[in-house]
Amino acid sequence: MSESNETAAMVAQLARENAKLRGEILATGIILAQLLQSICKVQMNPSAFATKIMKEAHDAVAAFDPDGTPEHRTTAKSAALETVKHYDEQIRSVLPI
């Protein structure tokens, strides 16, 4: 097999693995959002409880120091903080005002 064919096969395999991981991440995110929404809804003050959860998640991500190059660490942290923000929006979208 030529080098370009091997490279194309490797790229195709990585694309399939990436698609699988993205699907798993999506399912995990949906399940977590549903769980957090359910937990918040039964609290005496759902909004305050959601705020507490999201602040603690934000603080944990900010304190986390992932392995890798500085560029990868920055990318991982930025993605994690954006995900916390996304969960916050999802959770609050179903809470009473």
Short mmCIF file of the C-alpha atoms (twelve columns), coordinates in Angstrom:
data_MODEL
# 
_entry.id   MODEL 
# 
loop_
_atom_site.group_PDB 
_atom_site.id 
_atom_site.type_symbol 
_atom_site.label_atom_id 
_atom_site.label_alt_id 
_atom_site.label_comp_id 
_atom_site.label_asym_id 
_atom_site.label_seq_id 
_atom_site.Cartn_x 
_atom_site.Cartn_y 
_atom_site.Cartn_z 
_atom_site.pdbx_PDB_model_num 
ATOM 1  C CA . MET A 1  0.000   0.000  0.000  1 
ATOM 2  C CA . SER A 2  1.385   3.401  -0.868 1 
ATOM 3  C CA . GLU A 3  2.083   5.981  1.777  1 
ATOM 4  C CA . SER A 4  -0.799  8.210  0.657  1 
ATOM 5  C CA . ASN A 5  -3.230  5.259  0.843  1 
ATOM 6  C CA . GLU A 6  -1.986  4.415  4.342  1 
ATOM 7  C CA . THR A 7  -2.356  8.037  5.374  1 
ATOM 8  C CA . ALA A 8  -5.884  8.203  3.940  1 
ATOM 9  C CA . ALA A 9  -6.822  4.988  5.774  1 
ATOM 10 C CA . MET A 10 -5.404  6.349  9.047  1 
ATOM 11 C CA . VAL A 11 -7.275  9.637  8.607  1 
ATOM 12 C CA . ALA A 12 -10.506 7.736  7.888  1 
ATOM 13 C CA . GLN A 13 -9.992  5.593  11.003 1 
ATOM 14 C CA . LEU A 14 -9.351  8.686  13.136 1 
ATOM 15 C CA . ALA A 15 -12.475 10.336 11.709 1 
ATOM 16 C CA . ARG A 16 -14.559 7.265  12.664 1 
ATOM 17 C CA . GLU A 17 -13.068 7.231  16.172 1 
ATOM 18 C CA . ASN A 18 -13.711 10.969 16.516 1 
ATOM 19 C CA . ALA A 19 -17.343 10.537 15.424 1 
ATOM 20 C CA . LYS A 20 -17.798 7.719  17.945 1 
ATOM 21 C CA . LEU A 21 -16.289 9.788  20.761 1 
ATOM 22 C CA . ARG A 22 -18.433 12.790 19.849 1 
ATOM 23 C CA . GLY A 23 -21.533 10.606 20.020 1 
ATOM 24 C CA . GLU A 24 -20.511 9.264  23.410 1 
ATOM 25 C CA . ILE A 25 -19.815 12.792 24.662 1 
ATOM 26 C CA . LEU A 26 -23.195 13.978 23.390 1 
ATOM 27 C CA . ALA A 27 -25.047 11.140 25.129 1 
ATOM 28 C CA . THR A 28 -23.111 11.706 28.351 1 
ATOM 29 C CA . GLY A 29 -23.850 15.413 28.240 1 
ATOM 30 C CA . ILE A 30 -27.554 14.874 27.709 1 
ATOM 31 C CA . ILE A 31 -27.758 12.380 30.560 1 
ATOM 32 C CA . LEU A 32 -25.856 14.682 32.915 1 
ATOM 33 C CA . ALA A 33 -28.006 17.670 31.983 1 
ATOM 34 C CA . GLN A 34 -31.176 15.655 32.623 1 
ATOM 35 C CA . LEU A 35 -29.861 14.495 36.007 1 
ATOM 36 C CA . LEU A 36 -28.837 17.997 37.050 1 
ATOM 37 C CA . GLN A 37 -32.175 19.420 35.945 1 
ATOM 38 C CA . SER A 38 -34.035 16.781 37.964 1 
ATOM 39 C CA . ILE A 39 -31.928 17.421 41.057 1 
ATOM 40 C CA . CYS A 40 -32.300 21.201 40.815 1 
ATOM 41 C CA . LYS A 41 -36.073 21.034 40.334 1 
ATOM 42 C CA . VAL A 42 -36.622 19.335 43.707 1 
ATOM 43 C CA . GLN A 43 -34.598 21.865 45.691 1 
ATOM 44 C CA . MET A 44 -36.235 24.571 47.785 1 
ATOM 45 C CA . ASN A 45 -34.392 27.212 45.747 1 
ATOM 46 C CA . PRO A 46 -33.588 25.604 42.369 1 
ATOM 47 C CA . SER A 47 -31.856 28.642 40.929 1 
ATOM 48 C CA . ALA A 48 -29.521 29.059 43.900 1 
ATOM 49 C CA . PHE A 49 -28.735 25.340 43.844 1 
ATOM 50 C CA . ALA A 50 -27.926 25.506 40.116 1 
ATOM 51 C CA . THR A 51 -25.719 28.537 40.745 1 
ATOM 52 C CA . LYS A 52 -23.836 26.644 43.463 1 
ATOM 53 C CA . ILE A 53 -23.298 23.596 41.220 1 
ATOM 54 C CA . MET A 54 -22.085 25.685 38.282 1 
ATOM 55 C CA . LYS A 55 -19.776 27.822 40.432 1 
ATOM 56 C CA . GLU A 56 -18.192 24.720 41.931 1 
ATOM 57 C CA . ALA A 57 -17.829 23.166 38.464 1 
ATOM 58 C CA . HIS A 58 -16.296 26.378 37.102 1 
ATOM 59 C CA . ASP A 59 -13.859 26.585 40.026 1 
ATOM 60 C CA . ALA A 60 -12.868 22.925 39.607 1 
ATOM 61 C CA . VAL A 61 -12.185 23.394 35.896 1 
ATOM 62 C CA . ALA A 62 -10.217 26.578 36.547 1 
ATOM 63 C CA . ALA A 63 -8.053  24.759 39.107 1 
ATOM 64 C CA . PHE A 64 -7.522  21.718 36.874 1 
ATOM 65 C CA . ASP A 65 -4.127  21.407 35.205 1 
ATOM 66 C CA . PRO A 66 -4.439  18.845 32.391 1 
ATOM 67 C CA . ASP A 67 -1.437  17.115 30.881 1 
ATOM 68 C CA . GLY A 68 -0.086  18.129 27.522 1 
ATOM 69 C CA . THR A 69 1.435   21.087 25.808 1 
ATOM 70 C CA . PRO A 70 0.472   24.589 26.940 1 
ATOM 71 C CA . GLU A 71 -1.640  24.956 23.790 1 
ATOM 72 C CA . HIS A 72 -3.535  21.726 24.506 1 
ATOM 73 C CA . ARG A 73 -4.031  22.676 28.154 1 
ATOM 74 C CA . THR A 74 -5.501  26.015 27.103 1 
ATOM 75 C CA . THR A 75 -7.764  24.337 24.552 1 
ATOM 76 C CA . ALA A 76 -8.941  21.693 27.057 1 
ATOM 77 C CA . LYS A 77 -9.650  24.286 29.756 1 
ATOM 78 C CA . SER A 78 -11.477 26.592 27.352 1 
ATOM 79 C CA . ALA A 79 -13.625 23.714 26.098 1 
ATOM 80 C CA . ALA A 80 -14.389 22.613 29.663 1 
ATOM 81 C CA . LEU A 81 -15.389 26.129 30.748 1 
ATOM 82 C CA . GLU A 82 -17.590 26.486 27.667 1 
ATOM 83 C CA . THR A 83 -19.233 23.158 28.518 1 
ATOM 84 C CA . VAL A 84 -19.955 24.316 32.072 1 
ATOM 85 C CA . LYS A 85 -21.575 27.431 30.618 1 
ATOM 86 C CA . HIS A 86 -23.628 25.293 28.221 1 
ATOM 87 C CA . TYR A 87 -24.843 23.045 31.075 1 
ATOM 88 C CA . ASP A 88 -25.748 26.109 33.115 1 
ATOM 89 C CA . GLU A 89 -27.892 27.415 30.256 1 
ATOM 90 C CA . GLN A 90 -29.547 24.020 29.751 1 
ATOM 91 C CA . ILE A 91 -30.334 23.560 33.424 1 
ATOM 92 C CA . ARG A 92 -31.712 27.068 33.892 1 
ATOM 93 C CA . SER A 93 -33.897 26.734 30.803 1 
ATOM 94 C CA . VAL A 94 -36.210 24.347 32.681 1 
ATOM 95 C CA . LEU A 95 -36.144 25.912 36.139 1 
ATOM 96 C CA . PRO A 96 -38.981 28.080 37.403 1 
ATOM 97 C CA . ILE A 97 -38.175 31.765 37.382 1 
# 
